[in-house]
């Protein structure tokens, strides 16, 4: 099996987003056939391409993708069980035609790439969006809500709905994110889902993947150390927590981490 590191350790624009997401899914689903799911995306994209007849006007393309993906195939946001880990595994999203904003956006981005309609991910806090990669296009697409087309003002309203309080839409909230950042956000979702479920071995596997994406990331090293501590693997916990303090000696939690190290000694 091709490793996650092998696929993601490339210039960002060369990372195959769907393939990388399916590779990490294969750790959870060992029998998963990555090629079959990539072929499924090819078939969906070809159908949309046939419907377009070379008409690549942004609104026309978005409406055509939306019709086939959400109306004909029935993809939708999983509003009833948002924190089900299956929503973050691309094979499950394709099989069940249901996911969360970022996993549905990955499918949308992969289709757009296959029909030569460049789109980018937008990592807005609390809600992932996508938009056509054209200068001053001014529109965003919400894959979680049936491909709803949004303007900047709509993003402001959506942000306030998510946080249920007045929130200022800062410019950087709508900045495109890299493929690495998209994968990182998907894995981070899984990390906290497994933490809440106290499924520590699975959480550990996700942190290992995050550290392949972002080597020596201090917070992931700290969290892995705390996880080893929880699993009573004292030696590994000590190594990670000491490394964390060597990278961030003035971290806000440095004293608390130091106390944990002292207990283990």
VENWO-V542998 format. One record per backbone hydrogen bond with DSSP energy under -0.5 kcal/mol. CO is the residue of the C=O (numbers start at 0). NH is the residue of the N-H. Records with the same first field share a line. If there is no record, write none. Layout:
BEGIN
CO: NH ; NH
END
This chain:
BEGIN
2: 6
3: 7
4: 8
7: 9
10: 13 ; 14
11: 14
14: 16
15: 19
16: 20
17: 21
18: 22
19: 23
20: 24
21: 25
22: 26
23: 26 ; 27
24: 27 ; 28
28: 31
31: 33
32: 35 ; 36
33: 37
34: 38
35: 39
36: 40
37: 41
38: 42
39: 43
40: 44
41: 45
42: 46
43: 47
44: 48
45: 49
46: 50
47: 51
48: 52 ; 53
51: 54
53: 55
56: 60
57: 61
58: 62
59: 63
60: 64
61: 65
62: 66
63: 67
64: 68
65: 69 ; 70
66: 70 ; 71
67: 72
68: 74
75: 98
76: 78
80: 83
83: 86
84: 87
85: 88
86: 99
87: 89
88: 91 ; 92
89: 93
90: 94
91: 95
92: 96 ; 97
96: 75
98: 77
99: 103
100: 104
101: 105
102: 106
103: 107
104: 108
105: 109
106: 110
107: 111
108: 112
109: 113
110: 114
111: 116
112: 115
115: 117
117: 132
119: 130
120: 122 ; 176
121: 123 ; 128
123: 126
128: 121
129: 140
130: 119
131: 133
133: 136
139: 149
140: 129 ; 142
141: 144 ; 146 ; 147
142: 145
143: 76
144: 147
147: 141
149: 139
150: 153 ; 154
151: 155
152: 156
153: 157
154: 158
155: 159
156: 160
157: 161
158: 162
159: 163 ; 164
167: 169
169: 172
170: 173
171: 174
174: 122
176: 120
177: 181
178: 182
179: 183
180: 184
181: 185
182: 186
183: 187
184: 188
185: 189
186: 190
187: 191
188: 192
189: 193
190: 194
191: 195
192: 196
193: 198
194: 197
197: 199
198: 202
199: 203
200: 204
201: 205
202: 206
203: 207
204: 208
205: 209
206: 210
207: 211
208: 212
209: 213
213: 216
215: 217
216: 219 ; 220
217: 221
218: 222
219: 223
220: 224
221: 225
222: 226
223: 227
224: 228
225: 229
226: 230
227: 232
228: 231
231: 233
232: 236
233: 237
234: 238
235: 239
236: 240
237: 241
238: 242
239: 243
240: 244
241: 245
242: 246
243: 247
247: 250
250: 253
252: 256
253: 257
254: 258
255: 259
256: 260
257: 261
258: 262
259: 263
260: 264
END
